[in-house]
C-alpha cells in the first residue's frame, strides 16, 4: 500500500488555520516534566498574534494526582481514580497558568463531562462561554471532569473529548500531541516492518492499522485507535487533524507553518453542527433494526425513517432519545426517536396512517425525521 505525502495545497490548508484545538496526552506531559508546558505555551503564544486563537485539551490530572497521593501506579478502583483526578487537577492547571503567564497570556480552567455535551442547552452554553473566553484573548484549558465522570475513566480518554471540543468551538484544526509520530501500518515498537502513514484522506482500512495497543501508556488509557476515531469524527465536520509526537522540537511551530509532521487527516464533507451533535456527541440509548427497503430510503434517497421499515426495537428509551439505526449489513445512521421504545414496538412494520389508531395520537408520521437523523457515512447527505 502506497502512502502519499501531503501536497503543497494540503499543507497550506493547515497553515491557514485561524482557530486550533491542541490536545496533549498524559504520557507526554508526565515524561516531559515542567519544560513541556513552557515549550508548548511558547510556541502557541508565538503563533497566536494578531488574529489566531487556541483552545487546549489537556490530559494529566490523574497522572499528577497519582504523584500527589503517593500512589505507585495508576489505580483501577474508580473512587481512587476520581480522587487522583481531583488532587491532580490543581497542579495541572498551575503548570499551564505559569507557562502562559510567562507569555503574558491568561488561561481559564474548563471541566466538561459527556453530559455537558449531550444536552443541547448545556452544549450551547459551553460554546458561548468558550467563545467569550477566546474573544478576550484567554486560552481555555479543558479537561474531562474525572472527579465526577466515570465514562472517561473506564473506557475512554481525552481524544474523543478533543474532537467534540473542536466541533464545539468550530475549529479549523485539531492537533493531537502524543509520544508517537503519527499513524503506522503496525505498532512500530513491535513490528520492524511498520511504515509511517503521512496522509489520510479516506478511512476504512486505515482504521485497521490503529490497534488500541499502539500508544498505550501506564498513565493514560488512550491509544492510536481513539485518536483515529477522533480524526474520523472531526472529518465529518470539516476539521483537519494532525497526530504528532509532542517531543519533536518546535512541533507546533512546524505543523502550523505547513510542514509535514506526523500524520495529517484531511476532512470529508462538512456536516451541519446540529447533525454532527446528533451523530457524534450523543450516546445511543437504543437500537432500531430496519429492513433493506428502509436502508435504501435512508442512504440512497435521503428519506426519513418510517415505522413500516423497522423490524426490531432494542432498549428502553423515551421520545426524543438518540437511537442507532442498524440495517442488514450494520449501523447506518443515528437519530432522535419521535416515539418511545414501547410505542415503536407497537408501530414497527405498520403504515404511518395506522399510528393514530394504534397509539391514540400522532406526534409526526415518521419514526425518525430526516432533520433529526445523521448518516454514519455522508456520501448521500
Secondary structure as UniProt FT lines:
FT   HELIX           8..15
FT   STRAND          19..24
FT   HELIX           26..48
FT   TURN            49..51
FT   STRAND          53..58
FT   HELIX           61..68
FT   TURN            69..70
FT   HELIX           78..101
FT   TURN            102..104
FT   STRAND          107..112
FT   HELIX           114..118
FT   HELIX           120..135
FT   TURN            136..137
FT   STRAND          139..144
FT   TURN            146..148
FT   HELIX           151..155
FT   HELIX           158..168
FT   TURN            169..170
FT   STRAND          173..178
FT   STRAND          183..184
FT   TURN            188..190
FT   TURN            192..193
FT   STRAND          196..197
FT   STRAND          199..200
FT   HELIX           205..209
FT   TURN            212..215
FT   HELIX           224..235
FT   TURN            236..238
FT   STRAND          240..245
FT   TURN            246..247
FT   TURN            249..250
FT   HELIX           251..256
FT   TURN            257..258
FT   STRAND          263..265
FT   HELIX           273..280
FT   STRAND          286..290
FT   HELIX           292..299
FT   HELIX           307..309
FT   STRAND          310..314
FT   TURN            319..320
FT   STRAND          322..327
FT   TURN            328..329
FT   STRAND          330..336
FT   HELIX           341..347
FT   TURN            348..349
FT   HELIX           352..354
FT   HELIX           355..359
FT   HELIX           370..372
FT   STRAND          373..375
FT   TURN            379..380
//
